[in-house]
Amino acid sequence: MPGRGHSLTEQQWEAYKPVIERLYLDQDLSLNETLRILENDYNLVPLPTGRQMKVRFARWGWTTKIEEERYMAMFMILEQRGDMVFFIPRRGGRKWKTKRPADIRKEVQRKQKKRRKTRQQQPQTPWDISAAVHVLHDEHARVGSSLKNSRPILEAIAIPQNLGTEDIDEDSTISASSLTDTPYSNSGLQELNDRNYAQQVPQLRLLHHEPDFSARPRQYDRLPFEGAFGASLLTTLMPQASVQDLLEGLRRDPVSEAVRISSSEASPADDGLFTDLTRQLEDCFLNEDDLARRLMDQERQHRMELERHYRETDPDDSKAWAVGFASYYTQQCMAGFETLDPIEHPDRQESRGSLKRMLERNNNKLLPTILFLSTVLGAHDKSDQLSEFYDDCWDCIEETDSWTAEVIRPVIVQMVLQMHDNQGENQRHYQLTSDRAERLQLLKASFDHDRAFSQSIKDLAWYDPGDTPTSLVLKSYHAWYLLKTGTAEGARGSFSILIENISKVEKVMGLQHLVTVNYHYLFAQTYEKLGDFGLAENSFRMALCRLQGCAKSLYAYYYHLYARLAALQWSQDHVEAAIWNYEEVFRFRLSTLGTLNQRTWGAAQSLFDILRSQGRSDEAQTRESEFLAQRDQEYKVVNQWV
């Protein structure tokens, strides 16, 4: 028998690399089967060990394959338990991978008995999605009913008159029109409306839209995880705190908790100022375009006072750069509504100085800052402000001596391309031009951009030590870009990343965090690419169930997942349910925020595509015209106001 365990030469490894790739990746054979074929059919001498093969796979950049048995066992346990808590059972310190019904039943009973006393009584999203078709008892909320004849959902929900107290006046009510006139409707009022709305319509989950990976980017497509991605990265900017306390706060209110942690050592006199700052940050997240005048009139003085306070007391205090970060962020948002040139903005130099001091003392915090601000400003369509921001960051990098030159510099270039939608420009030019050479050049630029950006995200994800929120989110970005390749190899690579990190994400981010939801959503997309529609549907349902604890302001995500389920099954009941939910989403958006945005358009576009595929083009055209008329009217009002 040939010797085993001796090292192969580099020439031998490279010579057999195509054979190993075909057996291990293309034919999906196990490591032992691959070694057996290499020994019997190819007479490979000396035969490497399994460990040597894994080391070589890592050098070649191949991800380790993980069997689906573990993920399938998790699904079986979850289905029998009837709740949405993922766990990895262990026996004797080793991972338990059995699928025997008796073992699963025993584990389920043990966990249910342990958690029965502490389980919170919350309305659960049903496992059978057809049970969520007709929930709201309203004669105007039938499928196909006109939006004009439907009364707002939140018209008669009781709320307190004074949000500063905890006493609720059961007799007081609020109308849909008065909701939009409340000065700050995104803290206590939003939380109260969410709770009352969930009691009235427990099955309706209205959440955040994510682009369809199977199609080319449309005008409304942006990077996923918009709100949660930025909020989770924001937490990495703050001083160290208890992980458990941080996660509990993030589940309640990511932005408020992040700023609260950064100001935990401030005096009581400063807490009020931080509260005002937090409210403005919340407005930037949730209301998007409703912050201009209020920011310019109320926020500037508070920000400058905070910055001056920490600069005078302790210039090296960590809170100084945290406030400087918020100051720069709010200044950039305001610049989009100013008539002055942003370069001449009165707060620009102070904000730039704060950012520079932040980078000098916290070089390792540069990446989350760039990604967070890019996400927020990109969601606000502030391309000019993004360009200004990158110029400032680039100047700061030139003046600081850190690891940023090797790692961050190429990422900034790729982020500029991504957030400025240069890919969209390339595609528009591609459609307009008829020159074959120019088309080939644009296609090559598009391919190089995707490949370089994916590699940069991958390097940063594995560079970040530990299982931090930043690292976990970047790994999901890497999985997302592998899916965009549209190949089976990319889907397998995406699955390996997701299966290795799903338990870490649920532990670090929480079971009902939006990043956790996106991991399950990426699972569904991966299974769909691999052709396993049964597992894809299960993962979509898992994402739906995880969404029940997220903020209602990210309403469109739920509808989008519902539409994807309808697209997978193509049953009339699911299509009708998607239409019904779209009407409720439309009315919910208008009655609470009084405006529509790009996410709403993305969710609506999914519905229009489903209707057209079902041969209902006239109905799709009517609904699309109704939606566009409402959106155009809002744009007129916003432009006149600005």
Residue pairs with C-beta under 8 A, 6 or more apart in sequence:
2 39
2 43
2 45
2 46
2 47
3 45
3 46
3 47
4 46
4 47
4 48
4 49
5 46
5 48
5 49
5 52
6 46
7 46
7 48
7 52
8 16
8 44
8 46
8 48
8 52
12 44
13 56
16 38
16 42
16 44
17 60
19 38
19 42
20 34
20 38
20 53
23 29
23 33
23 34
23 37
23 38
24 31
24 34
24 57
24 62
24 65
25 62
25 489
25 492
28 65
29 37
31 50
31 53
31 54
32 50
34 53
35 47
35 48
35 50
35 53
38 44
38 47
39 47
48 56
54 64
57 64
63 492
63 493
63 496
63 497
64 496
64 500
65 492
65 496
66 495
66 496
66 499
66 500
68 499
69 97
69 99
70 88
70 95
70 97
70 499
71 499
71 523
72 99
73 97
73 98
73 99
73 104
74 86
74 87
74 88
75 535
75 538
76 99
76 104
77 87
77 89
77 104
77 107
77 108
78 84
78 85
78 86
78 542
79 127
80 104
80 105
80 108
81 108
81 111
81 112
82 127
83 119
83 124
84 124
84 511
84 542
84 545
84 546
85 111
85 115
85 511
86 502
86 503
86 506
86 511
87 111
88 95
88 96
88 503
89 96
89 107
90 96
96 103
96 107
98 104
122 548
123 198
123 199
123 202
123 203
123 548
124 545
124 548
125 132
125 203
125 205
125 544
125 545
125 547
125 548
126 132
126 203
127 541
127 545
129 541
129 544
129 562
129 565
129 574
129 577
130 573
130 574
130 577
131 203
132 203
132 204
132 577
133 573
133 576
133 577
133 580
134 143
134 580
135 201
135 202
135 203
135 204
136 153
136 200
136 201
136 204
136 584
138 150
138 151
138 153
140 149
140 150
140 151
141 150
141 580
141 583
141 584
142 580
143 576
143 579
143 580
143 583
144 579
145 583
147 583
147 586
147 587
147 626
150 583
150 587
152 175
152 176
152 587
152 590
152 591
153 197
153 200
153 201
153 584
153 587
153 588
153 591
154 174
154 176
154 179
154 193
154 196
154 197
154 588
154 591
154 592
155 175
155 176
155 591
156 173
157 173
157 174
157 193
157 196
157 197
157 200
158 168
158 169
158 170
158 171
158 172
158 173
158 196
159 168
159 172
159 173
159 174
159 189
159 192
159 193
159 196
160 167
160 168
160 169
160 172
160 192
161 169
161 172
163 187
163 188
163 189
163 192
164 188
176 590
176 591
176 592
179 185
179 189
179 193
179 591
179 592
179 594
180 592
180 593
180 594
182 189
183 294
184 279
184 282
184 283
185 592
186 279
186 282
186 283
186 285
186 286
186 287
186 553
187 253
187 256
187 279
187 282
190 286
190 551
190 552
190 553
193 552
193 592
194 551
194 552
197 552
197 588
198 552
201 584
204 558
204 581
204 584
205 544
205 547
205 548
205 555
205 558
206 552
206 554
206 555
206 556
206 558
206 559
206 584
206 585
206 588
207 514
207 517
207 547
207 550
207 551
207 552
207 554
207 555
207 556
207 557
207 558
207 559
208 226
208 227
208 228
208 514
208 550
208 554
208 555
208 556
208 557
208 599
209 220
209 556
209 557
209 559
209 560
209 599
209 600
209 602
209 603
210 224
210 518
210 521
210 557
210 560
211 217
211 218
211 220
211 221
211 222
211 224
211 602
212 221
212 564
212 606
213 480
213 483
213 484
213 525
214 525
214 528
216 427
217 423
217 424
217 427
218 602
218 605
219 424
219 598
220 598
220 599
220 601
220 602
220 605
221 602
222 378
222 379
222 598
223 229
223 375
223 378
223 418
223 419
223 477
224 480
224 518
225 232
225 375
225 473
225 476
225 514
225 515
225 518
226 375
226 379
227 254
227 285
227 514
227 554
228 254
228 513
228 514
228 515
228 518
229 371
229 375
229 473
229 515
230 285
230 371
230 372
230 375
230 376
231 250
231 254
231 255
231 258
231 285
232 250
232 254
232 469
232 470
232 473
232 509
232 513
232 515
233 368
233 371
233 372
233 469
233 470
233 473
234 254
234 255
234 258
234 368
234 372
235 246
235 250
235 254
235 257
235 258
235 261
235 469
236 365
236 368
236 468
236 469
236 470
237 258
237 262
237 322
237 325
237 362
237 365
237 368
237 369
237 372
238 258
238 261
238 262
238 322
239 261
239 262
239 264
239 318
239 319
241 261
241 264
243 508
246 257
246 261
247 508
247 509
247 510
249 256
249 257
249 258
249 260
249 261
250 257
250 258
250 509
250 510
250 513
251 510
251 512
251 513
251 549
253 282
255 278
255 281
255 282
255 285
256 278
256 281
256 282
259 274
259 277
259 278
259 281
259 322
259 326
260 274
260 278
262 318
262 319
262 322
262 323
263 270
263 271
263 274
263 319
263 322
265 319
266 274
266 319
270 306
270 309
273 302
273 305
273 306
274 306
276 298
276 299
276 302
277 299
277 302
277 303
277 306
277 323
277 326
280 291
280 294
280 295
280 298
280 299
280 330
281 326
281 329
281 330
283 290
283 291
283 294
283 295
284 291
284 329
284 330
284 333
284 376
284 380
285 376
286 553
286 593
287 593
288 379
288 380
288 597
289 380
289 595
289 597
289 638
290 593
290 595
291 333
292 334
292 336
292 337
292 641
292 642
293 337
295 330
295 333
295 334
295 337
296 334
296 337
296 338
299 330
299 334
300 334
300 347
303 323
303 326
303 327
303 330
303 331
303 347
304 327
304 347
304 350
306 323
306 327
307 320
307 323
307 324
307 327
307 350
307 354
310 317
310 319
310 320
310 323
311 320
314 320
315 357
316 361
318 362
320 354
320 357
321 354
321 357
321 358
321 361
321 362
321 365
323 354
324 351
324 353
324 354
324 355
324 357
324 358
325 354
325 355
325 358
325 369
327 347
327 350
327 351
327 354
328 351
328 352
328 354
328 355
328 373
328 389
329 373
329 376
331 345
331 347
331 348
331 351
332 373
332 377
332 382
332 385
332 388
332 389
333 376
333 377
333 380
333 382
333 385
334 345
335 342
335 345
335 382
335 384
335 385
335 388
336 380
336 382
336 384
336 385
337 642
338 345
342 348
342 384
342 385
342 388
343 388
352 392
355 369
355 392
355 393
355 396
356 395
356 396
356 399
358 365
358 369
359 365
359 366
359 369
359 393
359 396
359 397
359 400
360 396
360 399
360 400
363 400
363 402
363 403
363 404
364 402
364 403
366 393
366 397
366 402
366 404
366 408
367 407
367 408
367 411
367 460
367 470
368 470
369 393
370 393
370 408
370 411
370 412
370 415
371 415
373 389
374 386
374 389
374 415
374 419
377 385
377 386
377 389
377 419
378 386
378 419
381 598
383 419
383 420
383 421
386 416
386 419
386 420
387 416
387 420
390 412
390 415
390 416
393 412
394 412
397 404
397 405
397 408
397 409
397 412
407 459
407 460
407 463
410 452
410 456
411 456
411 457
411 460
414 449
414 452
414 453
414 456
416 422
417 423
417 449
417 453
418 453
422 449
423 446
423 449
426 442
426 445
426 446
427 442
427 446
429 438
429 442
430 439
430 442
430 443
433 439
433 442
450 481
450 484
450 485
453 481
454 478
454 481
454 482
457 474
457 477
457 478
457 481
458 478
460 474
461 471
461 474
461 475
461 477
461 478
462 471
464 470
464 471
464 474
465 471
467 501
467 504
467 508
468 508
469 508
469 509
469 515
472 501
472 504
472 505
472 508
472 509
472 515
473 515
475 497
475 501
476 497
476 498
476 501
476 505
476 515
476 518
476 519
476 522
478 497
479 493
479 494
479 497
479 498
479 522
479 526
480 494
480 522
482 490
482 491
482 493
482 494
482 497
483 490
483 491
483 494
483 522
483 525
483 526
483 529
484 490
486 529
488 529
488 530
490 529
491 526
491 529
491 530
492 530
494 522
494 525
494 526
494 529
495 523
495 526
495 530
498 519
498 522
498 523
498 526
501 519
502 519
502 520
502 523
505 513
505 515
505 516
505 519
506 516
509 515
509 516
510 516
511 546
511 549
512 546
512 547
512 548
512 549
512 550
513 550
514 550
514 554
514 557
516 546
517 543
517 546
517 547
517 550
517 557
518 543
520 539
520 540
520 542
520 543
520 546
521 539
521 540
521 543
521 561
523 535
523 539
523 542
524 536
524 537
524 539
524 540
524 542
524 543
524 564
525 536
527 533
527 535
527 536
527 539
528 536
528 568
533 568
536 568
537 565
537 568
537 569
540 561
540 564
540 565
540 568
541 565
543 561
544 558
544 561
544 562
544 565
547 557
547 558
547 561
550 557
552 588
553 593
555 585
555 588
555 589
556 585
556 599
556 600
556 602
556 603
558 581
558 585
559 578
559 581
559 582
559 585
559 603
559 606
559 607
560 602
560 603
560 606
562 574
562 577
562 578
562 581
563 578
563 603
563 606
563 607
563 610
564 606
565 574
566 574
566 575
566 577
566 578
566 610
567 610
575 610
575 611
575 614
578 607
578 610
579 607
579 611
582 603
582 604
582 607
582 623
585 600
585 603
586 600
586 604
586 627
589 595
589 596
589 600
590 596
590 630
595 634
596 627
596 630
596 631
596 634
601 627
601 631
604 623
604 624
604 627
607 620
607 623
608 620
608 623
608 624
611 617
611 619
611 620
611 623
612 620
